[in-house]
């Protein structure tokens, strides 16, 4: 869902996390000769001049050491902070689709540099499985649904166990007043019920994460 990208974009800005920034575009699209009124997301290319990109799963297969797990591989390449942040973000938004191609490695052969791309692609999150008001109302905002994760397990909650320094993951915290920033201008895109449920989900998961930080 394109609007989820906008909400996560704003959430990551609030938390001080480097990420790919999106713009929401109201557009008319034509499919098989039929016109549809919809919303699309646009973003700048995060590659710098001279860089090529590779999916993390492919990069791992080529460069891994024997018996090196996906998480260990990222640790050994200096990406632990990035991965830890990603795992917590995916818990907060219940991202169902963090497969190995939704994490990218950027390489510059001339400069002999390798870096990991800013966080991107959060569309399959929040209430993406809900198609009507009844499903929105019944959705369990703390449910741990099976997710397609390249790092860790299929559980975004269990993956928090990989994060050893939970208190230092985010530069800033989330506050109740941030709700207005997250949803500014989106009432024309999603219903009030939908937006309220997303906020309840983000805030409840944030509070649960803070409890884990205090353990």
JOBEL-V966954 format. One line per field, one symbol per residue. ss: DSSP state (a for helix, b for strand, c for the rest). psi: psi as a letter, one per 20 degrees, with the letter a starting at -180 (. if undefined). A space follows every 50 residues. Layout:
# JOBEL-V966954
ss: ???
psi: ???
This chain:
# JOBEL-V966954
ss: caaaaaaaaaaaaaacccbccbbbbbbbbbbccbbbbbbbbbbccccccc bbbbbaaaaaaaaccccccaaaaaaacccaaaaaaaaaaaaaacccbbcc cccbbbbbccccbbbbccbcccccccccccccaaaaaacccccccccbbc cccccccaaaaacccaaacccccccccaaaaaaccccccccaaaaaaaaa aaaaaaaaaaaaacc
psi: phhhhgghghghggikpprpqqppppqpqppljppppaprpqrqpiprpi qqqpqhhghghhiqrpjprgghgggijjjggggggghgghghilpillri ijpqppqohgilqprqqqprnkhmackijpirhghghipoijqnqpqnph pbajohghihhhohmhhjgqhrrpqhiighghjpjiiigqqhggghgggh gggghghhghghhi.
